[in-house]
Amino acid sequence: MSEACAACGEGPLAPHLAVTSSEGSTLVATTTSYGSAPADIVRCTRCGHMQVAEFPGEAQLDEAYAKVEEAAYVEEEAGQRATAARALDRLERHHAPGALVDLGCWVGFLVAEAGARGWSARGVEPSRFASEYARSQLGLDVVTGTLESVDLPAGELDAAVMADVIEHLPDPGEALDRIHGLLAPEGVLMLALPDAGSRVARLMGARWWSVLPTHVQYFTRESLSRLLARHGFAAEWIGTAPKAFTVRYYLERLEGYSPAVARLAVSAATALGLADRLVWPDFRDRMAVVARRVAT
């Protein structure tokens, strides 16, 4: 079992949720294998943060992310761009456009939207498929790699974005230290991630749709704020972060509970002419945070 809490650095850690094991070769990035994780989930008795009891190896995780190919996200471009624009609206309340990096940018829709708004934007993405798409199809400055492997200039960034990334990292504090060194004084970091302290997450337990094979951290608002403070960031804003997708996309996610129900739901939405409508369901179980770099 992990000996220390990834958020507060203390503990002790106690058993919290039993899950379906996704050890070994079955560790794949997926959006429908609900209730599956590399190990059972434990909870810090001091700060309430949750994490898997045993973290998969870094090489194993890197391999899983490098192999990801998700055509559905590319097909959902309109919603992805709308979600990115909303995130940038919030970010620009805290910092004027400048140099920005999107860490884990997928095919780069936020990078593209930021560039159109006057940011000097680049992206970093471990998926070979997604990073190549960003470069060849969208003409974006996106490199294949991770925060640890890519060479970025220290102290020159005005903003960094990590959307749906930090929950995948066995050592999120190390990542925050690296970002702290990349940001200029008064630079800002924007995070978006599942909120394991939300009412939906607490009610659903291991059946919550954010309990996935490559999610190894389960932050609450309190535990994330603690982590940020320990690594040189002051949270300035925290709120919910719904994502825009078509009705079809959301109904297809029901496959994680029942493939038959998912198929029937998509068929019904298609017959009613609703399948391609963009929606922003907010179950208040996904949070966004804007934090400012402070001197350490």
Secondary structure as UniProt FT lines:
FT   TURN            6..8
FT   STRAND          13..17
FT   STRAND          20..21
FT   HELIX           24..26
FT   TURN            34..35
FT   STRAND          36..37
FT   STRAND          41..44
FT   TURN            45..47
FT   STRAND          50..52
FT   HELIX           58..66
FT   HELIX           71..75
FT   HELIX           77..91
FT   TURN            92..94
FT   STRAND          99..103
FT   TURN            106..107
FT   HELIX           109..116
FT   TURN            117..118
FT   STRAND          120..125
FT   HELIX           128..138
FT   STRAND          142..144
FT   TURN            147..149
FT   TURN            154..155
FT   STRAND          157..163
FT   HELIX           166..168
FT   HELIX           172..182
FT   STRAND          183..194
FT   TURN            196..197
FT   HELIX           199..204
FT   HELIX           205..207
FT   TURN            209..210
FT   TURN            213..214
FT   STRAND          217..218
FT   HELIX           221..230
FT   TURN            231..232
FT   STRAND          233..240
FT   STRAND          245..246
FT   HELIX           247..252
FT   HELIX           253..256
FT   HELIX           259..271
FT   TURN            272..273
FT   TURN            275..276
FT   STRAND          278..279
FT   STRAND          286..293
//
